[in-house]
Amino acid sequence: MGKRTLRWLLLALMTAPLLAPVTAQADFLDLGGFRLPSAALSVHERDGSAVITVTRSSVRVPGQVRYGAWHLTAATGQDFTQVGGRLDFAAGQPSASFSIPIVDHGLPGLPRTIKVGLYGAFPQGLGLPSTAILTIRSDDSLQLTRNPRNPLGLAAAPDGSDPLQRAPLYVDHVWGLAARQAAQTRPTNPRAAGMLDVIGRQPETHRFGGWDGPHPGSAVQAFLQRASSEEPGTVAMIATYRLVHGCRGYSDSPAREHAYDGWMSSFAHGIGAYRAVVFLEMDSMITTGCLSHHGLQVRMRELRYAIGRLSALPRVVVYLDGGAGDAVPAPRTAHLLKLAGIAKIQGFFVNSTHFDWTSREIRYGRQVSRLVGGKHFIVSTAANGRGPLVPSSRVRYGNEVLCNPPGRGLGPLPTANTGYPGVDAFAWIGNPGRSGGACVPGAPATGVFWPAYALELVRNAVFTVR
């Protein structure tokens, strides 16, 4: 220890009674200072709390150190309670402890992490390690048995072949796209906020894709945990948009195929035993027209793999993309659905990225259903209240304008009681207000919530079936 450091330490000891602990902090590296037991800590959910012991080997004088716990992949309030405080050590005292409350969800789940740290040490410094990663481990086993007559495990079981018949759908009042925008807008424009509430008060489909990284399980689990905590007994709707939809060089690489399997395994692991309606791979069928023979084989294999993983979960109902009535003929869609393994799941969904009339999509869905053994289906009604915008030249622009077409409106409200046999639900699968891309002036990038477009959809809403 140098003379300068020694003089500083002696001065600190002499003046310690006169100094407030908040202002007199000496967080220099001190081999005898305050330290955590390890840089890698763990706790089991069932323990209820993580007890963290702080030690020091230099105990000649009183001392104090502050501590805190902050979220990493664990969610504050859902997985643990954020804590912070100060530990006071008497002269001769080598250790003291603090606790971090842990939430036991009672369901199997992925490990989640918390950052634990020490700071504000006085009069001595911090030893090593002074920070750590605390991993929360779930030891609950997947003991639930799938009930084919009530696959979502609803309190009021359905009395027929529609598993959503009595399913209360989860509404994300806080973090939903429209709900968040409404909260931000309300102080300055309460009228616009009220219009956005028309969307925000409805069940929203939470979308997962490549933007969630190669291992989306933690993000999926965090969302479903929050839904279960905020509205117990409800069923969340989630969609995947992970498959590469471009045609150039699609899936010619074994590494790309392996990456999808890993992504889907993580996605399924994240769902675990939570209730969910899964809309599997939006646009995966509607974009097959440009694939090579090999590319089509790969996509079907990927979908079969996904169906295998998801259908094994105890409380999940899966619907596979079935395109749209103004895009792919029903016989072609039915053929693809069979190749993908629709026999193992509840059914398919239509119109998720189109604006086609609800009545036409019901007719189309019934055509497909007859060709795939009577499978049920769901119609997306997120933005089809005014039907599609048909371009002047269908040869050049296709059957409808898909990128932020003007004049569109919200369609029938989400419901699991459609009144149409075989139609399990009307759902807002394509979230109202998401931009289709920077294709018109003022439009943001694809997938970004665009308040101006959302407001237009509300102004033009037609909630009846047309």
C-alpha positions in Angstrom: 0.0 0.0 0.0 1.5 3.4 -1.0 2.0 6.3 1.4 -0.7 8.4 -0.3 -3.2 5.6 0.0 -2.3 5.0 3.7 -2.6 8.7 4.5 -6.1 8.8 2.8 -7.2 5.7 4.8 -6.0 7.2 8.2 -7.8 10.5 7.4 -11.0 8.6 6.6 -10.9 6.6 9.8 -10.3 9.8 11.8 -13.2 11.7 10.2 -15.6 8.8 9.8 -18.0 9.9 12.6 -18.4 13.3 11.0 -19.2 12.1 7.5 -22.5 11.0 6.1 -22.2 7.5 4.6 -23.8 8.6 1.3 -21.2 11.2 0.6 -18.2 9.3 2.0 -17.8 6.4 -0.4 -14.6 4.6 -1.0 -15.2 2.0 -3.7 -11.5 1.4 -4.5 -10.3 -2.2 -4.8 -9.6 -3.5 -1.4 -8.4 -7.1 -0.9 -9.9 -7.1 2.6 -13.1 -5.2 1.5 -16.7 -6.1 1.0 -17.4 -8.9 -1.5 -20.1 -11.3 -2.7 -19.6 -15.1 -2.4 -19.3 -15.6 -6.1 -19.8 -13.9 -9.5 -22.3 -16.6 -10.4 -25.2 -17.2 -7.9 -28.3 -19.2 -8.2 -31.7 -19.7 -6.4 -34.6 -22.1 -6.9 -38.0 -20.6 -7.4 -39.5 -22.7 -4.6 -37.0 -21.2 -2.1 -39.1 -18.0 -2.1 -36.0 -15.8 -1.7 -32.3 -15.6 -2.5 -30.2 -14.9 0.6 -27.0 -13.1 -0.4 -24.2 -13.0 2.1 -21.6 -10.2 2.0 -18.3 -10.8 3.6 -15.1 -8.9 4.4 -11.8 -10.1 5.8 -10.6 -6.7 7.2 -12.8 -6.4 10.3 -10.9 -4.0 12.6 -13.3 -1.1 12.2 -17.0 -0.6 11.6 -18.1 -0.4 8.0 -21.0 -0.2 5.7 -21.8 -1.1 2.1 -24.9 -0.6 -0.1 -26.4 -3.3 -2.3 -28.9 -3.6 -5.0 -30.6 -6.1 -7.4 -31.7 -5.2 -10.9 -33.4 -7.2 -13.7 -31.6 -8.7 -16.6 -33.8 -11.4 -18.2 -35.9 -11.7 -15.0 -38.9 -9.3 -14.8 -39.2 -7.0 -11.9 -42.4 -7.7 -10.1 -43.1 -10.9 -12.0 -40.0 -13.0 -11.2 -38.5 -11.1 -8.2 -38.8 -8.0 -6.1 -36.2 -5.3 -6.8 -34.3 -4.5 -3.6 -31.7 -2.0 -2.4 -30.4 -0.9 0.9 -27.4 -0.8 3.2 -25.6 -3.3 5.4 -23.9 -2.1 8.5 -21.0 -4.0 10.0 -19.8 -3.6 13.6 -16.1 -3.8 14.4 -15.1 -7.5 14.3 -18.1 -8.5 12.2 -17.1 -10.4 9.0 -20.4 -10.9 7.3 -24.0 -9.8 6.8 -26.8 -10.8 4.5 -29.8 -9.4 2.5 -32.6 -11.1 0.8 -34.2 -10.9 -2.7 -37.8 -12.1 -2.8 -38.4 -14.6 -5.6 -41.8 -15.5 -7.2 -42.6 -19.1 -7.5 -44.8 -19.5 -10.6 -45.5 -23.1 -10.0 -44.9 -23.9 -13.7 -41.8 -25.1 -15.5 -39.8 -22.3 -17.1 -36.5 -21.1 -18.5 -33.8 -19.8 -16.2 -34.0 -16.0 -15.6 -31.2 -13.7 -14.4 -30.8 -10.8 -12.0 -27.8 -8.5 -11.6 -26.6 -8.1 -8.0 -24.1 -5.5 -7.0 -22.3 -3.8 -4.1 -21.4 -0.1 -4.0 -20.9 2.8 -1.6 -18.4 1.0 0.6 -17.0 2.9 3.6 -14.5 3.3 5.0 -12.9 0.3 3.2 -13.3 -0.5 -0.4 -14.8 -3.3 -2.4 -13.2 -6.7 -2.8 -13.8 -9.1 -5.7 -16.3 -10.0 -6.8 -18.5 -7.0 -6.1 -21.1 -7.8 -8.8 -22.8 -11.1 -9.7 -25.3 -12.7 -11.9 -28.1 -14.4 -9.9 -29.9 -17.2 -11.9 -33.4 -18.1 -10.9 -34.0 -21.8 -11.7 -37.4 -23.4 -12.1 -37.6 -27.0 -10.9 -41.2 -27.6 -11.6 -41.8 -30.5 -13.9 -44.2 -30.5 -16.9 -46.8 -32.7 -15.1 -49.9 -31.4 -16.8 -51.6 -33.9 -19.1 -53.1 -32.5 -22.3 -56.9 -32.9 -22.3 -58.1 -33.2 -25.9 -61.6 -32.1 -24.9 -60.3 -29.0 -23.1 -56.7 -28.4 -24.5 -56.5 -24.9 -22.9 -57.4 -26.2 -19.5 -60.3 -23.7 -19.2 -62.3 -23.5 -16.0 -65.4 -23.8 -18.1 -64.7 -26.5 -20.6 -66.0 -26.2 -24.1 -68.9 -28.5 -25.0 -67.9 -29.2 -28.6 -65.0 -29.2 -31.0 -64.2 -25.5 -30.6 -61.5 -25.2 -27.9 -61.9 -21.4 -27.8 -65.7 -21.5 -27.1 -65.4 -20.2 -23.6 -61.9 -18.8 -23.6 -61.5 -15.4 -22.1 -58.8 -13.7 -24.3 -56.0 -11.7 -22.7 -56.0 -7.9 -23.2 -52.7 -6.2 -22.7 -53.9 -2.9 -21.2 -50.4 -1.6 -20.4 -47.9 -2.8 -23.0 -50.2 -3.4 -26.0 -49.2 -1.3 -29.1 -52.3 0.9 -29.1 -52.5 1.0 -25.3 -49.0 2.4 -24.9 -49.6 5.0 -27.6 -52.9 6.0 -26.0 -51.2 6.5 -22.7 -48.5 8.7 -24.2 -51.1 10.7 -26.2 -53.7 11.2 -23.5 -52.1 14.3 -21.8 -51.9 16.3 -25.1 -54.7 14.9 -27.2 -57.3 13.0 -25.1 -59.6 12.7 -28.1 -57.0 10.8 -30.1 -56.1 8.7 -27.1 -59.8 7.7 -26.7 -59.8 6.6 -30.3 -56.7 4.5 -29.8 -58.4 3.0 -26.8 -60.8 1.4 -29.2 -57.9 -0.8 -30.3 -56.2 -1.0 -27.0 -59.2 -2.5 -25.2 -59.2 -5.5 -27.5 -57.2 -8.7 -27.3 -53.9 -8.2 -29.2 -51.8 -10.9 -30.8 -48.2 -10.6 -29.6 -45.8 -11.4 -32.5 -42.4 -13.1 -32.2 -39.8 -13.4 -34.9 -36.2 -13.1 -35.9 -36.0 -9.7 -34.0 -36.2 -11.7 -30.8 -32.8 -13.3 -31.5 -31.9 -17.0 -31.9 -33.4 -17.9 -28.6 -36.8 -16.3 -28.1 -37.9 -18.5 -25.1 -37.1 -15.9 -22.4 -39.2 -13.2 -24.2 -42.1 -15.6 -24.8 -42.0 -16.8 -21.2 -41.9 -13.2 -19.9 -44.9 -12.2 -21.9 -47.0 -15.2 -20.9 -46.0 -14.9 -17.3 -47.1 -11.3 -17.3 -50.4 -12.2 -19.0 -51.0 -14.9 -16.4 -50.3 -12.6 -13.6 -52.3 -9.6 -14.8 -55.4 -11.5 -15.9 -55.4 -15.0 -14.4 -57.3 -17.6 -16.3 -57.2 -15.7 -19.6 -55.6 -17.0 -22.8 -52.9 -15.1 -24.6 -52.7 -15.1 -28.4 -49.2 -15.2 -29.9 -48.0 -15.5 -33.5 -44.7 -16.4 -35.1 -43.2 -14.7 -38.1 -39.8 -16.3 -38.1 -39.5 -18.1 -41.5 -37.5 -16.4 -44.2 -40.1 -15.2 -46.7 -37.8 -14.1 -49.4 -37.3 -16.5 -52.3 -33.7 -15.9 -53.3 -31.6 -18.7 -51.9 -34.3 -19.6 -49.5 -33.4 -22.5 -47.1 -30.6 -23.9 -49.3 -28.3 -23.9 -46.3 -28.5 -26.7 -43.7 -27.3 -24.1 -41.1 -30.4 -22.0 -41.8 -32.7 -25.0 -41.3 -30.9 -25.9 -38.1 -31.3 -22.3 -36.9 -35.0 -22.5 -37.3 -35.3 -25.7 -35.4 -33.3 -24.1 -32.5 -35.4 -21.0 -32.6 -38.7 -23.0 -32.5 -37.4 -25.3 -29.7 -36.7 -22.2 -27.6 -40.1 -20.7 -28.5 -41.9 -23.9 -27.4 -39.8 -24.1 -24.2 -40.8 -20.5 -23.4 -44.5 -21.4 -23.6 -44.1 -24.4 -21.4 -47.3 -25.0 -19.5 -48.8 -21.6 -20.1 -52.1 -21.2 -21.9 -51.8 -19.9 -25.4 -53.3 -19.8 -28.9 -50.5 -19.9 -31.4 -50.8 -18.6 -34.9 -48.0 -20.5 -36.5 -45.8 -18.7 -39.1 -47.9 -15.9 -40.7 -47.5 -15.8 -44.5 -45.7 -19.2 -44.5 -48.2 -20.6 -47.0 -49.1 -17.5 -48.9 -45.4 -17.0 -50.0 -44.7 -20.5 -51.2 -45.4 -19.6 -54.9 -41.9 -18.4 -55.6 -40.0 -21.2 -53.8 -37.9 -23.8 -55.6 -38.9 -27.4 -55.2 -36.2 -27.8 -52.6 -37.2 -24.6 -50.9 -40.8 -25.8 -50.6 -39.7 -29.2 -49.1 -37.6 -27.4 -46.5 -40.4 -25.1 -45.5 -42.8 -28.0 -45.1 -40.2 -29.8 -43.0 -39.8 -26.7 -40.8 -43.5 -26.4 -40.3 -43.8 -30.1 -39.4 -41.0 -29.6 -36.9 -42.8 -26.6 -35.4 -46.1 -28.5 -35.2 -44.5 -31.4 -33.5 -42.9 -29.2 -30.8 -46.0 -27.1 -30.2 -48.6 -29.9 -30.3 -46.8 -31.7 -27.5 -47.3 -28.8 -25.1 -50.1 -29.3 -22.5 -52.2 -26.1 -22.9 -51.7 -24.8 -26.4 -54.0 -24.6 -29.4 -52.2 -24.2 -32.8 -53.5 -22.8 -36.0 -51.3 -22.7 -39.1 -51.3 -20.0 -41.8 -53.9 -20.7 -44.4 -53.2 -17.7 -46.7 -56.1 -15.6 -47.9 -59.0 -16.1 -50.2 -57.8 -13.5 -52.7 -54.3 -14.9 -52.9 -54.1 -18.7 -53.1 -56.7 -21.1 -54.5 -58.3 -23.3 -51.8 -57.1 -26.6 -53.3 -53.5 -25.4 -53.3 -53.7 -24.2 -49.7 -55.3 -27.5 -48.6 -52.5 -29.4 -50.3 -49.8 -27.4 -48.5 -51.6 -27.7 -45.1 -51.6 -31.4 -45.5 -47.9 -31.5 -46.3 -47.2 -29.4 -43.3 -49.0 -31.7 -40.9 -52.3 -29.9 -40.1 -53.8 -33.2 -39.0 -51.9 -32.8 -35.7 -53.3 -29.4 -34.8 -56.6 -27.6 -34.4 -56.7 -25.9 -37.7 -55.6 -22.9 -39.7 -56.1 -19.1 -39.9 -56.7 -16.8 -42.9 -56.4 -13.1 -43.9 -53.7 -12.3 -41.3 -51.8 -9.9 -43.7 -54.7 -9.1 -46.1 -57.8 -6.9 -45.9 -60.3 -9.2 -47.6 -63.9 -9.1 -46.6 -64.8 -11.3 -43.6 -67.7 -13.1 -45.4 -65.4 -14.0 -48.3 -62.8 -15.3 -46.0 -65.4 -17.5 -44.2 -66.4 -19.0 -47.6 -62.8 -19.5 -48.5 -62.0 -21.1 -45.1 -64.9 -23.5 -45.5 -63.6 -24.6 -48.9 -60.2 -25.3 -47.4 -61.7 -27.0 -44.4 -63.7 -29.5 -46.5 -60.4 -30.4 -48.2 -58.5 -31.0 -45.0 -60.9 -33.2 -43.1 -63.1 -30.5 -41.6 -60.4 -28.6 -39.7 -61.6 -25.4 -37.9 -60.2 -22.0 -38.7 -59.9 -18.4 -37.5 -60.4 -15.3 -39.6 -58.2 -12.2 -39.0 -60.5 -9.1 -38.9 -57.9 -6.6 -37.8 -58.3 -4.1 -40.7 -60.9 -5.5 -43.1 -64.0 -3.5 -42.1 -63.9 -1.7 -45.5 -62.6 -4.7 -47.4 -59.5 -4.7 -49.7 -58.3 -1.8 -51.8 -58.3 -3.2 -55.3 -55.6 -1.7 -57.6 -56.3 -0.4 -61.1 -54.1 -3.1 -62.6 -54.2 -6.5 -60.8 -51.7 -7.9 -63.3 -49.1 -5.3 -62.2 -50.0 -4.8 -58.5 -51.8 -8.0 -57.4 -55.3 -8.5 -56.2 -55.2 -5.9 -53.5 -52.9 -3.2 -52.1 -51.2 -4.6 -49.0 -48.9 -1.9 -47.9 -50.8 0.7 -45.8 -53.8 1.0 -48.2 -55.8 4.2 -47.4 -59.4 4.2 -46.5 -59.3 0.9 -44.6 -61.1 0.3 -41.2 -61.2 -2.1 -38.3 -63.3 -5.2 -38.9 -65.4 -7.3 -36.6 -64.2 -7.2 -32.9 -62.1 -10.2 -31.7 -64.4 -12.9 -30.3 -64.4 -16.6 -29.7 -68.1 -16.7 -30.3 -68.5 -16.0 -34.0 -71.8 -17.6 -34.6 -70.4 -19.4 -37.7 -69.8 -23.2 -37.3 -66.2 -24.2 -37.8 -65.0 -20.6 -37.3 -63.4 -20.8 -33.9 -62.8 -17.0 -33.6 -62.4 -13.6 -35.2 -59.0 -12.4 -34.1 -56.9 -9.3 -34.7 -53.8 -11.3 -35.8 -52.3 -8.5 -37.8 -52.1 -5.8 -35.1 -54.2 -2.7 -36.2 -51.8 0.2 -36.7 -48.7 -1.7 -37.6 -47.1 -0.2 -40.7 -46.8 -2.4 -43.7 -43.6 -0.5 -44.7 -42.3 2.9 -45.7 -44.4 2.7 -48.9 -46.3 5.9 -48.6 -45.3 9.4 -47.3 -45.0 9.5 -43.5 -45.1 5.7 -43.1 -42.5 4.1 -40.7 -40.7 0.8 -41.3 -42.5 -2.5 -41.5 -44.0 -3.5 -38.2 -43.7 -0.2 -36.4 -46.9 1.1 -34.8 -48.1 4.1 -36.8 -50.6 6.2 -34.8 -51.9 8.1 -37.8 -52.8 4.9 -39.6 -54.3 3.4 -36.4 -56.6 6.4 -36.1 -57.7 6.1 -39.7 -58.7 2.4 -39.0 -60.7 3.5 -36.0 -62.5 6.3 -38.0 -63.4 3.8 -40.7 -64.3 0.9 -38.4 -67.1 -1.5 -39.4 -67.6 -4.1 -36.7 -70.3 -6.1 -38.5 -69.5 -9.0 -40.8 -69.5 -8.0 -44.4 
